[in-house]
């Protein structure tokens, strides 16, 4: 009789744990943001402390990004556009004539993380690593593809 009672408790415990796990999993998926920049043309609006940075526009089309800077186009591949981050393929620079400090800085790989997202506005932080912020602002969707 005692073994049946312990089996019932064991089944109930497993059932409760399974229900809690599923509830947490579905709640996380329901309330998580869709952190992917969709195809389209964007303008950058920097936060107040970075307002003197040069403004620019860019376009995302599938796995590439095109910057419009100084009347020229620069296109790069996107390494990652999911999980609330955007990583752009790094430009290859010849390090032959660089100092050791310049070489170290050149090896850094900056990335964007998204703080909040709405239909046409993506608040970002541009970082070199998890602790060093380069700038912050908003990507504003101008037109969709």
VENSULGI-V391535 format. One record per backbone hydrogen bond with DSSP energy under -0.5 kcal/mol. NH is the residue of the N-H (numbers start at 1). CO is the residue of the C=O. Records with the same first field share a line. If there is no record, write none. Layout:
# VENSULGI-V391535
NH->CO, CO
This chain:
# VENSULGI-V391535
5->1
6->2
7->3
8->4
9->5
10->6
11->7
12->8
13->9
14->10
15->11
16->12
17->13
18->14
19->15
20->16
21->17
22->18
23->19
24->20
25->21
26->22
27->23
28->24
29->25
30->26
31->27
32->28
35->33
36->34
38->36
40->60
41->143
42->58
43->140
44->56
45->138
46->44
47->136
50->47
51->48
53->50
57->68
58->42
59->66
60->40
61->59, 64
64->61
65->76
66->59
67->74
68->57
69->67, 72
72->69
74->67
76->65
78->63
79->77, 87
80->87
82->85
84->35
85->35, 82
86->112
87->80
89->77
98->95
103->99
104->100
105->101
106->102
107->103
108->105
109->128
111->127
112->86
113->125
114->84
115->123
118->121
122->139
123->116
124->137
125->113
126->135
127->111, 125
128->132
129->132
133->131
134->126
135->126
137->124
138->45
139->122
140->43, 138
141->120, 139
142->41
143->41
145->39
